[in-house]
Amino acid sequence: MACRLPGGVTSPDELWDLLAEERTTVGPPPPERGGTSPPCPRTV
């Protein structure tokens, strides 16, 4: 099974560490996605 994981995580163990440490991986969308919608209020 393949997964695309956030925050540079490369293994299931690293994913559990990320969750246990309550780190955030939310960031702006990549510029190549374009779009003109306003930012999500939770990320501002």
PDB file of N, CA, C, O and CB in Angstrom:
ATOM      1  N   MET A   1       0.841  -1.164   0.000  1.00  0.00           N
ATOM      2  CA  MET A   1       0.000   0.000   0.000  1.00  0.00           C
ATOM      3  C   MET A   1       0.893   1.235   0.000  1.00  0.00           C
ATOM      4  O   MET A   1       1.898   1.284   0.709  1.00  0.00           O
ATOM      5  CB  MET A   1      -0.961  -0.007   1.211  1.00  0.00           C
ATOM      6  N   ALA A   2       0.526   2.215  -0.787  1.00  0.00           N
ATOM      7  CA  ALA A   2       1.282   3.464  -0.845  1.00  0.00           C
ATOM      8  C   ALA A   2       0.450   4.594  -0.259  1.00  0.00           C
ATOM      9  O   ALA A   2      -0.766   4.648  -0.444  1.00  0.00           O
ATOM     10  CB  ALA A   2       1.696   3.793  -2.299  1.00  0.00           C
ATOM     11  N   CYS A   3       1.112   5.484   0.443  1.00  0.00           N
ATOM     12  CA  CYS A   3       0.435   6.643   1.036  1.00  0.00           C
ATOM     13  C   CYS A   3       1.286   7.880   0.820  1.00  0.00           C
ATOM     14  O   CYS A   3       2.515   7.815   0.808  1.00  0.00           O
ATOM     15  CB  CYS A   3       0.163   6.424   2.553  1.00  0.00           C
ATOM     16  N   ARG A   4       0.619   8.996   0.652  1.00  0.00           N
ATOM     17  CA  ARG A   4       1.303  10.279   0.612  1.00  0.00           C
ATOM     18  C   ARG A   4       1.086  10.915   1.977  1.00  0.00           C
ATOM     19  O   ARG A   4      -0.036  11.281   2.325  1.00  0.00           O
ATOM     20  CB  ARG A   4       0.772  11.204  -0.565  1.00  0.00           C
ATOM     21  N   LEU A   5       2.149  11.045   2.744  1.00  0.00           N
ATOM     22  CA  LEU A   5       2.027  11.500   4.118  1.00  0.00           C
ATOM     23  C   LEU A   5       2.489  12.949   4.263  1.00  0.00           C
ATOM     24  O   LEU A   5       3.348  13.400   3.506  1.00  0.00           O
ATOM     25  CB  LEU A   5       2.830  10.595   5.045  1.00  0.00           C
ATOM     26  N   PRO A   6       1.930  13.684   5.226  1.00  0.00           N
ATOM     27  CA  PRO A   6       2.252  15.100   5.402  1.00  0.00           C
ATOM     28  C   PRO A   6       3.558  15.325   6.153  1.00  0.00           C
ATOM     29  O   PRO A   6       4.081  14.419   6.802  1.00  0.00           O
ATOM     30  CB  PRO A   6       1.134  15.790   6.132  1.00  0.00           C
ATOM     31  N   GLY A   7       4.065  16.522   6.055  1.00  0.00           N
ATOM     32  CA  GLY A   7       5.174  16.955   6.895  1.00  0.00           C
ATOM     33  C   GLY A   7       6.487  16.239   6.708  1.00  0.00           C
ATOM     34  O   GLY A   7       7.292  16.186   7.638  1.00  0.00           O
ATOM     35  N   GLY A   8       6.732  15.686   5.534  1.00  0.00           N
ATOM     36  CA  GLY A   8       7.983  14.990   5.293  1.00  0.00           C
ATOM     37  C   GLY A   8       8.045  13.614   5.931  1.00  0.00           C
ATOM     38  O   GLY A   8       9.117  13.014   5.995  1.00  0.00           O
ATOM     39  N   VAL A   9       6.916  13.103   6.405  1.00  0.00           N
ATOM     40  CA  VAL A   9       6.855  11.784   7.034  1.00  0.00           C
ATOM     41  C   VAL A   9       7.098  10.721   5.966  1.00  0.00           C
ATOM     42  O   VAL A   9       6.536  10.786   4.873  1.00  0.00           O
ATOM     43  CB  VAL A   9       5.480  11.559   7.744  1.00  0.00           C
ATOM     44  N   THR A  10       7.942   9.739   6.296  1.00  0.00           N
ATOM     45  CA  THR A  10       8.282   8.701   5.320  1.00  0.00           C
ATOM     46  C   THR A  10       7.974   7.289   5.799  1.00  0.00           C
ATOM     47  O   THR A  10       8.231   6.320   5.084  1.00  0.00           O
ATOM     48  CB  THR A  10       9.734   8.794   4.974  1.00  0.00           C
ATOM     49  N   SER A  11       7.419   7.164   7.014  1.00  0.00           N
ATOM     50  CA  SER A  11       7.116   5.821   7.522  1.00  0.00           C
ATOM     51  C   SER A  11       5.929   5.894   8.484  1.00  0.00           C
ATOM     52  O   SER A  11       5.616   6.966   9.000  1.00  0.00           O
ATOM     53  CB  SER A  11       8.360   5.201   8.233  1.00  0.00           C
ATOM     54  N   PRO A  12       5.274   4.770   8.723  1.00  0.00           N
ATOM     55  CA  PRO A  12       4.184   4.762   9.701  1.00  0.00           C
ATOM     56  C   PRO A  12       4.643   5.193  11.096  1.00  0.00           C
ATOM     57  O   PRO A  12       3.904   5.883  11.798  1.00  0.00           O
ATOM     58  CB  PRO A  12       3.569   3.376   9.774  1.00  0.00           C
ATOM     59  N   ASP A  13       5.846   4.798  11.505  1.00  0.00           N
ATOM     60  CA  ASP A  13       6.354   5.216  12.819  1.00  0.00           C
ATOM     61  C   ASP A  13       6.493   6.732  12.904  1.00  0.00           C
ATOM     62  O   ASP A  13       6.160   7.333  13.926  1.00  0.00           O
ATOM     63  CB  ASP A  13       7.708   4.552  13.105  1.00  0.00           C
ATOM     64  N   GLU A  14       6.984   7.347  11.836  1.00  0.00           N
ATOM     65  CA  GLU A  14       7.117   8.807  11.821  1.00  0.00           C
ATOM     66  C   GLU A  14       5.747   9.480  11.854  1.00  0.00           C
ATOM     67  O   GLU A  14       5.598  10.551  12.441  1.00  0.00           O
ATOM     68  CB  GLU A  14       7.900   9.264  10.577  1.00  0.00           C
ATOM     69  N   LEU A  15       4.750   8.860  11.229  1.00  0.00           N
ATOM     70  CA  LEU A  15       3.392   9.419  11.269  1.00  0.00           C
ATOM     71  C   LEU A  15       2.867   9.400  12.699  1.00  0.00           C
ATOM     72  O   LEU A  15       2.266  10.376  13.148  1.00  0.00           O
ATOM     73  CB  LEU A  15       2.439   8.629  10.332  1.00  0.00           C
ATOM     74  N   TRP A  16       3.083   8.306  13.417  1.00  0.00           N
ATOM     75  CA  TRP A  16       2.632   8.242  14.810  1.00  0.00           C
ATOM     76  C   TRP A  16       3.361   9.285  15.654  1.00  0.00           C
ATOM     77  O   TRP A  16       2.756   9.898  16.533  1.00  0.00           O
ATOM     78  CB  TRP A  16       2.860   6.828  15.392  1.00  0.00           C
ATOM     79  N   ASP A  17       4.657   9.494  15.397  1.00  0.00           N
ATOM     80  CA  ASP A  17       5.403  10.525  16.124  1.00  0.00           C
ATOM     81  C   ASP A  17       4.811  11.901  15.862  1.00  0.00           C
ATOM     82  O   ASP A  17       4.642  12.694  16.788  1.00  0.00           O
ATOM     83  CB  ASP A  17       6.886  10.505  15.726  1.00  0.00           C
ATOM     84  N   LEU A  18       4.496  12.184  14.609  1.00  0.00           N
ATOM     85  CA  LEU A  18       3.908  13.475  14.249  1.00  0.00           C
ATOM     86  C   LEU A  18       2.603  13.686  14.999  1.00  0.00           C
ATOM     87  O   LEU A  18       2.355  14.770  15.527  1.00  0.00           O
ATOM     88  CB  LEU A  18       3.672  13.564  12.730  1.00  0.00           C
ATOM     89  N   LEU A  19       1.767  12.655  15.048  1.00  0.00           N
ATOM     90  CA  LEU A  19       0.486  12.769  15.748  1.00  0.00           C
ATOM     91  C   LEU A  19       0.676  12.899  17.251  1.00  0.00           C
ATOM     92  O   LEU A  19      -0.001  13.706  17.887  1.00  0.00           O
ATOM     93  CB  LEU A  19      -0.390  11.564  15.443  1.00  0.00           C
ATOM     94  N   ALA A  20       1.578  12.127  17.825  1.00  0.00           N
ATOM     95  CA  ALA A  20       1.809  12.166  19.267  1.00  0.00           C
ATOM     96  C   ALA A  20       2.354  13.525  19.703  1.00  0.00           C
ATOM     97  O   ALA A  20       2.030  14.009  20.787  1.00  0.00           O
ATOM     98  CB  ALA A  20       2.778  11.055  19.679  1.00  0.00           C
ATOM     99  N   GLU A  21       3.180  14.136  18.859  1.00  0.00           N
ATOM    100  CA  GLU A  21       3.770  15.443  19.179  1.00  0.00           C
ATOM    101  C   GLU A  21       2.840  16.592  18.826  1.00  0.00           C
ATOM    102  O   GLU A  21       3.148  17.750  19.105  1.00  0.00           O
ATOM    103  CB  GLU A  21       5.091  15.617  18.447  1.00  0.00           C
ATOM    104  N   GLU A  22       1.687  16.273  18.207  1.00  0.00           N
ATOM    105  CA  GLU A  22       0.681  17.269  17.812  1.00  0.00           C
ATOM    106  C   GLU A  22       1.275  18.369  16.933  1.00  0.00           C
ATOM    107  O   GLU A  22       0.912  19.540  17.043  1.00  0.00           O
ATOM    108  CB  GLU A  22       0.045  17.893  19.052  1.00  0.00           C
ATOM    109  N   ARG A  23       2.202  17.961  16.053  1.00  0.00           N
ATOM    110  CA  ARG A  23       2.779  18.928  15.115  1.00  0.00           C
ATOM    111  C   ARG A  23       1.766  19.254  14.033  1.00  0.00           C
ATOM    112  O   ARG A  23       0.910  18.433  13.703  1.00  0.00           O
ATOM    113  CB  ARG A  23       4.086  18.385  14.487  1.00  0.00           C
ATOM    114  N   THR A  24       1.867  20.443  13.489  1.00  0.00           N
ATOM    115  CA  THR A  24       0.982  20.832  12.401  1.00  0.00           C
ATOM    116  C   THR A  24       1.714  20.678  11.073  1.00  0.00           C
ATOM    117  O   THR A  24       2.921  20.903  10.986  1.00  0.00           O
ATOM    118  CB  THR A  24       0.481  22.284  12.586  1.00  0.00           C
ATOM    119  N   THR A  25       0.982  20.300  10.065  1.00  0.00           N
ATOM    120  CA  THR A  25       1.562  20.172   8.734  1.00  0.00           C
ATOM    121  C   THR A  25       0.778  20.992   7.726  1.00  0.00           C
ATOM    122  O   THR A  25       0.947  20.824   6.518  1.00  0.00           O
ATOM    123  CB  THR A  25       1.605  18.707   8.304  1.00  0.00           C
ATOM    124  N   VAL A  26      -0.082  21.880   8.217  1.00  0.00           N
ATOM    125  CA  VAL A  26      -0.903  22.702   7.333  1.00  0.00           C
ATOM    126  C   VAL A  26      -0.058  23.849   6.801  1.00  0.00           C
ATOM    127  O   VAL A  26       0.632  24.531   7.558  1.00  0.00           O
ATOM    128  CB  VAL A  26      -2.162  23.239   8.073  1.00  0.00           C
ATOM    129  N   GLY A  27      -0.118  24.048   5.511  1.00  0.00           N
ATOM    130  CA  GLY A  27       0.607  25.137   4.886  1.00  0.00           C
ATOM    131  C   GLY A  27      -0.157  25.627   3.675  1.00  0.00           C
ATOM    132  O   GLY A  27      -1.221  25.097   3.355  1.00  0.00           O
ATOM    133  N   PRO A  28       0.364  26.614   3.009  1.00  0.00           N
ATOM    134  CA  PRO A  28      -0.312  27.137   1.826  1.00  0.00           C
ATOM    135  C   PRO A  28      -0.270  26.122   0.681  1.00  0.00           C
ATOM    136  O   PRO A  28       0.621  25.274   0.631  1.00  0.00           O
ATOM    137  CB  PRO A  28       0.331  28.464   1.385  1.00  0.00           C
ATOM    138  N   PRO A  29      -1.229  26.209  -0.229  1.00  0.00           N
ATOM    139  CA  PRO A  29      -1.201  25.300  -1.376  1.00  0.00           C
ATOM    140  C   PRO A  29      -0.039  25.645  -2.301  1.00  0.00           C
ATOM    141  O   PRO A  29       0.406  26.793  -2.334  1.00  0.00           O
ATOM    142  CB  PRO A  29      -2.535  25.358  -2.150  1.00  0.00           C
ATOM    143  N   PRO A  30       0.452  24.672  -3.044  1.00  0.00           N
ATOM    144  CA  PRO A  30       1.526  24.940  -3.987  1.00  0.00           C
ATOM    145  C   PRO A  30       1.079  25.951  -5.046  1.00  0.00           C
ATOM    146  O   PRO A  30      -0.084  25.936  -5.449  1.00  0.00           O
ATOM    147  CB  PRO A  30       1.988  23.637  -4.653  1.00  0.00           C
ATOM    148  N   PRO A  31       1.977  26.828  -5.504  1.00  0.00           N
ATOM    149  CA  PRO A  31       1.593  27.863  -6.470  1.00  0.00           C
ATOM    150  C   PRO A  31       1.060  27.294  -7.779  1.00  0.00           C
ATOM    151  O   PRO A  31       0.260  27.948  -8.448  1.00  0.00           O
ATOM    152  CB  PRO A  31       2.773  28.753  -6.760  1.00  0.00           C
ATOM    153  N   GLU A  32       1.484  26.088  -8.162  1.00  0.00           N
ATOM    154  CA  GLU A  32       1.027  25.523  -9.433  1.00  0.00           C
ATOM    155  C   GLU A  32      -0.450  25.118  -9.396  1.00  0.00           C
ATOM    156  O   GLU A  32      -1.027  24.821 -10.442  1.00  0.00           O
ATOM    157  CB  GLU A  32       1.878  24.317  -9.796  1.00  0.00           C
ATOM    158  N   ARG A  33      -1.062  25.100  -8.230  1.00  0.00           N
ATOM    159  CA  ARG A  33      -2.488  24.769  -8.151  1.00  0.00           C
ATOM    160  C   ARG A  33      -3.366  25.941  -8.542  1.00  0.00           C
ATOM    161  O   ARG A  33      -4.523  25.754  -8.918  1.00  0.00           O
ATOM    162  CB  ARG A  33      -2.845  24.314  -6.750  1.00  0.00           C
ATOM    163  N   GLY A  34      -2.827  27.150  -8.458  1.00  0.00           N
ATOM    164  CA  GLY A  34      -3.586  28.322  -8.863  1.00  0.00           C
ATOM    165  C   GLY A  34      -4.809  28.522  -7.996  1.00  0.00           C
ATOM    166  O   GLY A  34      -4.816  28.166  -6.818  1.00  0.00           O
ATOM    167  N   GLY A  35      -5.841  29.093  -8.586  1.00  0.00           N
ATOM    168  CA  GLY A  35      -7.073  29.324  -7.841  1.00  0.00           C
ATOM    169  C   GLY A  35      -7.104  30.697  -7.224  1.00  0.00           C
ATOM    170  O   GLY A  35      -6.064  31.298  -6.954  1.00  0.00           O
ATOM    171  N   THR A  36      -8.284  31.179  -7.007  1.00  0.00           N
ATOM    172  CA  THR A  36      -8.435  32.516  -6.434  1.00  0.00           C
ATOM    173  C   THR A  36      -9.332  32.488  -5.206  1.00  0.00           C
ATOM    174  O   THR A  36      -9.774  33.542  -4.749  1.00  0.00           O
ATOM    175  CB  THR A  36      -9.001  33.482  -7.475  1.00  0.00           C
ATOM    176  N   SER A  37      -9.609  31.319  -4.665  1.00  0.00           N
ATOM    177  CA  SER A  37     -10.477  31.248  -3.502  1.00  0.00           C
ATOM    178  C   SER A  37      -9.759  31.829  -2.277  1.00  0.00           C
ATOM    179  O   SER A  37      -8.535  31.749  -2.177  1.00  0.00           O
ATOM    180  CB  SER A  37     -10.914  29.786  -3.239  1.00  0.00           C
ATOM    181  N   PRO A  38     -10.519  32.410  -1.353  1.00  0.00           N
ATOM    182  CA  PRO A  38      -9.899  32.997  -0.152  1.00  0.00           C
ATOM    183  C   PRO A  38      -9.319  31.902   0.728  1.00  0.00           C
ATOM    184  O   PRO A  38      -9.731  30.746   0.638  1.00  0.00           O
ATOM    185  CB  PRO A  38     -10.927  33.834   0.647  1.00  0.00           C
ATOM    186  N   PRO A  39      -8.357  32.264   1.586  1.00  0.00           N
ATOM    187  CA  PRO A  39      -7.759  31.265   2.466  1.00  0.00           C
ATOM    188  C   PRO A  39      -8.768  30.749   3.478  1.00  0.00           C
ATOM    189  O   PRO A  39      -9.716  31.445   3.841  1.00  0.00           O
ATOM    190  CB  PRO A  39      -6.550  31.848   3.186  1.00  0.00           C
ATOM    191  N   CYS A  40      -8.554  29.544   3.920  1.00  0.00           N
ATOM    192  CA  CYS A  40      -9.393  28.947   4.944  1.00  0.00           C
ATOM    193  C   CYS A  40      -9.201  29.729   6.247  1.00  0.00           C
ATOM    194  O   CYS A  40      -8.063  30.002   6.629  1.00  0.00           O
ATOM    195  CB  CYS A  40      -9.054  27.434   5.136  1.00  0.00           C
ATOM    196  N   PRO A  41     -10.285  30.093   6.934  1.00  0.00           N
ATOM    197  CA  PRO A  41     -10.142  30.884   8.169  1.00  0.00           C
ATOM    198  C   PRO A  41      -9.308  30.180   9.236  1.00  0.00           C
ATOM    199  O   PRO A  41      -8.704  30.855  10.070  1.00  0.00           O
ATOM    200  CB  PRO A  41     -11.510  31.204   8.736  1.00  0.00           C
ATOM    201  N   ARG A  42      -9.255  28.849   9.241  1.00  0.00           N
ATOM    202  CA  ARG A  42      -8.486  28.136  10.259  1.00  0.00           C
ATOM    203  C   ARG A  42      -6.995  28.279  10.053  1.00  0.00           C
ATOM    204  O   ARG A  42      -6.232  28.039  10.990  1.00  0.00           O
ATOM    205  CB  ARG A  42      -8.857  26.676  10.266  1.00  0.00           C
ATOM    206  N   THR A  43      -6.534  28.667   8.844  1.00  0.00           N
ATOM    207  CA  THR A  43      -5.101  28.750   8.576  1.00  0.00           C
ATOM    208  C   THR A  43      -4.594  30.175   8.576  1.00  0.00           C
ATOM    209  O   THR A  43      -3.401  30.401   8.371  1.00  0.00           O
ATOM    210  CB  THR A  43      -4.784  28.105   7.258  1.00  0.00           C
ATOM    211  N   VAL A  44      -5.453  31.129   8.797  1.00  0.00           N
ATOM    212  CA  VAL A  44      -5.056  32.544   8.770  1.00  0.00           C
ATOM    213  C   VAL A  44      -4.635  32.983  10.137  1.00  0.00           C
ATOM    214  O   VAL A  44      -4.264  34.142  10.326  1.00  0.00           O
ATOM    215  CB  VAL A  44      -6.192  33.433   8.261  1.00  0.00           C
TER     216      VAL A  44
END
